[in-house]
Amino acid sequence: MSSEAAPSAAKRPSPQERGELITMTWNINSVRARIEQLAKLIRMVKPDILLLQETRCHNGQFPLTALRRRGYKYNALNGRGGHHGVAVLSRIPIEDMRVDVIGGIDEPRHVSAVVDFFGPIRLHSLYVPSGGDEPDPAINDKFRDKLAFVEGMVSWGALSASESAVVSGDFNIAPYEHDVWSHKQLLDVISHTPVETEGLEKALHAGPWVDVVRRDRPEPEKIYTWWSYRNSVWPGSNRGRRLDHVWASPDLAPRVSVEIMTSPRGWEKASDHVPLISRIRAADAP
């Protein structure tokens, strides 16, 4: 993990002055390949904090200069190249940066940092393993590791929810019936198998955490955050899945709302995931 700061950018109202902290979580599917798409999102959303997954680069290769120019002076990175990597990038100071190894899976899949927004809030960027293609841990090591990671999220999540916190990221699991385009057809497909969905539900309740998206958009509303590159036209038949999530600790959850920004999936060189925008209100805000 690395952390550094750069000279301050142009003055803008602080989250405290606005009474709102804005974060954006996104599986960017290579930060170097999609830095222009990220810059466009920054202009549109103006988030205070970026929580990225699948950055796909070593810490020393991360395009920090481009992000510092856009005001993200503070960073916590956890990347080793390959298909993993997570990051927290912030316009406001961060501290107590931490990398956790969950379920014994020693890959760069977690990083967190604390920000001061009328008190400390820990923001986690989390990237659960995808699990490969065959939903049998006996013959698929990737699926075995995914199940170990999700099982590890139970004890990890119970401890992490003991402080004011938000866990955002690509969980690679669509837990509920209407989180996928066809519940029946995907029951044997990794990301929606019962062993995965039940494991994630156990981790959610162990916190306990609040699944902010489903709290505000209860079943049977269809919600998707990911559409396969195999679809030649987007949204086409709209065969999506809700793989990206925002969980809030119970004390913080009443102040958190989430927007799913679907339009970037149709951009040139799009990620197959779309960003989720979280707004954390000040405690005394209406």
ABEGO torsion letter per residue (X at the ends): XBBBBBBBBBBBBBAAAAGBBBBBBBBAGEAAAAAAAAAAAAAAAGBABBBBBGAGBBAAABBAAAAAAAGBABBBBBBAEEABEBBBBBABBBBGBBBBBBGGBBBBABBBBBBBBGEBBBBBBBBBBAGEABBBAAABAAAAAAAAAAAAAAAAAAAAAABBBBBBEBAGBBABAAABABAAAAAABBGABAAAAAAAAAAAAAOBBBBAAAAABBOABBBBABBBAABABOAEAGBBBBABBBBBBAAAAAABBBBBBAAAAABBGBBABBBBBBBBBBAABX
